[in-house]
Amino acid sequence: MTQSVPATRRLSAGSAPLLTLPGVALERLFDGGKWCEGPVYFPASDSVVFSDIPNNRLMQWIPGLGCRVLNENSDFANGGTRDAQGRLISCRHLSHSVVRIEHDGSQTTLASHYKGAALNSPNDLVVAADGAIWFTDPSYGILSDYEGKRRDSEIGGCFVYRIAPGDIGHPQMVCDSLLMPNGLAFSPDESKLYVADSSRSHFSDGHHDIFVFDVIDGCRLGPKQHFFRIDHGVPDGLRIDELGNLWCSSARGIEVISPLAEHLDHIPVPEPVANLTFGGAHNATLFITASTSLYSITVGVRGANARMPAP
């Protein structure tokens, strides 16, 4: 079912192109979830795969056909992405792992432990130009049984990790200065990494902020720098457009922030937003997972494509 949702459009600040388009409606593509997350667009099938975490399932939306259950036992999968070979890589709460789905349907565990200790509950990830996988590991999936299984953290903290190309099973910690690292995204040239800290969602003294790090030699991070505070809820999923603007989820929809930390635009969504991704024929359709639903809206810019190696 596709349902139009009224939305107020504003012209973006600054020069053309417009970020959001006047008169373009937000569409609800699916509305049967509990907490939808991790949308991934697949050009080959023009489809979107996303997580419904509490229902422990992966969903797939296909134009003209609607939504179907792709995997009814997803290990409480959360964030996902697509690698250069078109394979789904997802964060799994229950198995505290980062898993790649091969073209034949088999699964390869890319990370589950750090120095012998089980990871918490990997949350979101991004693939760099060199094929390295960067991911966040907050404790949301072990705080209760709603999105995984309650247990004590073996790691003793919530960190950001990098899996070097060809070094499966050996993630390296690259950041230990955040409380609840969540969504993450590279600038178009990968010189900076943006990371959301959403710790205010569960802790009254936590953050509701986005931090930015200089990327050093493609494999290390400089000190954290405060980038932007989200006043409506907490920041979760992040994406970058072709102009280097940051598109961030919030409790009221999508916030668009310039590389200079200026708030440029806002897309209202009827439910708190968890995550988002660019896709569609021109990479200018925004797919949004928000609480119980999957939405889409065409915008005025294209998503930035990671400079990944050819298959």
N, C-alpha and C positions, 0 to 999 in steps of 0.2 A: 504494500500500500504506500502510495506517495501522497503526502498531505502538505499543502502550503500553510506556512505559519506567518502571519503578518509580522513585519519587521520594519523599523524605521531606519532609513538609509541616510548617511551623512556624507558630504564630500570630504575627502581626506585633506589634511593640511599639506601645504607645500605644492610642488609642481606636479604636472602630469607624469605618469598615468595615475588615474584614480585608483585608490586601494579597494574601495567598495563601490558598487555600481547602483545608482539610483533606480528604484523600481524593481530590483531583483529580489525575489522572495526566498526566504529560507524554506527548505523542503524537509519534511520528516519522512525518512525512508523506512524506518523500523521503530517500533515502540514497545517491545515486549521484554526488555531486559530489566536487570536489577541495578547493575552498575557497569555501564559499557565503557570500554577502554581500548587503547592501542590500535587505532585504525591503520591499515596498511593497504595501499593501492597497488594493484597488479595490472600493468598496461596490457599484457598479453591476453587477459580475459576481461579487461575493463571492469574489474570487480574489486570490492573492498572486503578484506578480512578484518574482523575486530573481535575483541574479547568481551564476554559477559561474565565478569569474575565470580560473583557469588553463586551463579548458576553453573560454574565450572565448565564452560563451553566456549568454543570458538564459533563465530557466526560468519557467514559469507553473504554479501549483498551483490546481486547481479542485475544490471539494468533490464527492465522488462519482465524479470522473473521474481524479483523481491528477495527476501532473506530466507536462508536455510541454515540448519545446524551443520557445520562442517566437522566439528569434533565435539562429542558430548562428554568427553572426559579430558579436559585440557590441562590438568595439573594446576588449575587456578591461574591460567596464563594472564599476564597483564600487558605491558607494552610490547610492541613488535616493530619490525622494520623489514626491508627487502634488501638483499645483498646484490652485488654486481651480476650474479648469475640468476637472479630472479627467485631466489629461495627465501622463504619466510624464516626469520630469526625471532624468537620470542622469549620473554622473561617469564619464568615459571615460579610461582610462589611455593607450591607444595613441595616440589623437589629442589627448591632453593638453587635454581639453575638457569643458565642461558642455553637455549636449545635451537639447533638449526634443522629445518625439515628439508630433507634431500628431495630431488626430483622423483625418486622412486617411492617416496613416502616414508622412508626410514628416517630415524632421528639421530642426530649427533649432538652429544652434550659438549658444549664449548667451555663451560665453566660451572662449577658447583661448590668448590672449596677455595679457600685462600690460606696457604700455609697450614693445611691439614684441618682447618676449621670450616664447618658448613657456612656458606653465605646466608644472609638473612632471608630476603625475598626480593630478588632482582626485579626492578620496576620498569625501567625504560632504557632504550639503547639507541645508538647511532653508529653507522658504518662510515669510517673515514676513507679518504681517497686511496690510501695504501692498503685498504682491506682490513685494518685493525677495527675491532669492535670496542666501543666505549659504553659502559653501562653503569647505572646507579643501583644502589642496594640499601634502601631504607628498610625499616622493620614493619611496614604495614601488614605484610602477610603473616607475621608471627605474633601480632598483638592480640589477635582473636581468631576464632574459627570461621569467621564470616568470609574472609578472602584467602583462606589457607588453613593453617593449623597453628594454634597457639603454642609457643615454646620460648625458652630463653635463647637469647642470641649467643652463639658460640664465638662470633667475631668480637663482640663487645663494643660495637659502634656501627655507624652507617656511613659508607664511603662510596667513592667513585673509582671504577676500575677500567683497565684497558687490557684487551686480549690482543697480543701482537700477532700479525699474520703468521700462520704456521705453528703457533705455540698454543695449541688447543689444551685446555685443562690447567693453564698456568696464568691466571689473571694477575696483573700487577696493579697495586693500589696507586692511584694518581692524585687523590684528594681525600684528606681526612679533616677538613675544616668546616664542614657543613653538618647540620643536625639531622635533616631528613632530605638528602638529595633526591630529586624526583626527575622531572623531564629535563632533557638536554638537547642542545643543537649547536652545530658549528656555524660560524660565519661563512659566507660563500667561499672565501679563500682559505678557510680552516686555520686562520691565525688566532682565532678566539673561540672559546667554548663557553656557551651560556648554560647555566644549571639553575633550575628552580629548587628552592628550599621551602617545602610546604609544611614544616613542622608545627605551624600554628593550628593546623587541622586537628591535632590531638593533644597539643601542649599549649597552655595559655601564654607561656612566655616564649613560644617558638617563633620562627620566621614566617613571613608571607612575602618573600622577596626573591628576585632573580639576581644571581651573581654572575660575573664574567671573569674568565681566566685567560691569560695569554698562553698560547700553546707553544711550547719550546721544543724545537727539533722534532716536531710531529709526535712526540711520545711522552712529554712531561707538561705539567702545568705550573705557571707562576702563581704568586699569591692571589687569593680571591679579592675581587673588587666589587663593591656594591653597584648594581646596575639599575634596578627598578623595583619599587614596592607595589604589589597588587593590593588595592584597598578593598576589593570585593572578593571575599573568600581568600583562597590561596592559589598561587601559580602551580600548574600541574604540567600538562603537555606543552611543548614548544616546537615551533617550526620557523624557518627562515625563508623569506621570499627573494626574488632575483635582485632586489634593490638593497638587500641586507637588513630589511626590517624584520623584527621579531614578532611573531604571532603567538599569543599566549592564551591559554584557557583561564577562565575565572568563574566565579559564582554567578556572574551576570551574562556571560557569553565569551566572546573573543576580544582580546585587547591587542592593538597593533602599536608597536613601539619602535621608534627609529633607532639606528645605531648610535645616536647621540642621546639616547634615553628620553626622547620626547614622546609623549602619548599622542599618536596620530589619529586613531580611529577606534571604533567599537562596533562589534556586531552583536546585537542582543539575541539571546537564545532563551527559550522558556524554562530551561532546566540548567542547573550547574554543569559546567563543561569539564570533562576529564582530559580529553586529548583531541588532536586534530592532525590532518595531513593534507597535502596537496595531491591532486590527481586529475583524472579526466584527460580528454584528447589533447588539450593544450597545457596541461598541468596548472590550470587556473580554476579548478573546482576545489573548494575546501570541503572535506569530509570531516564531520565533527561527531565525536561520541560524547553524549551528555546524559548522565544519570541513566534513564531507562531507554534512551533512544539513539538512533543514528540519523544525523541531518546532513544536508549538503547545501552549498550555495556557490554560485559562480562569482568570482571576484575579478578585480581589474588588473592584477599582476599574477605572475607565475611563481610557483615555488622554485627555490634554488635547488638544483640537482647536484648531489655530491659528485665530485670528479673521481669516480671509481674506475678501476681498470676494466677493460673489455673482457667478456667471458673467454 
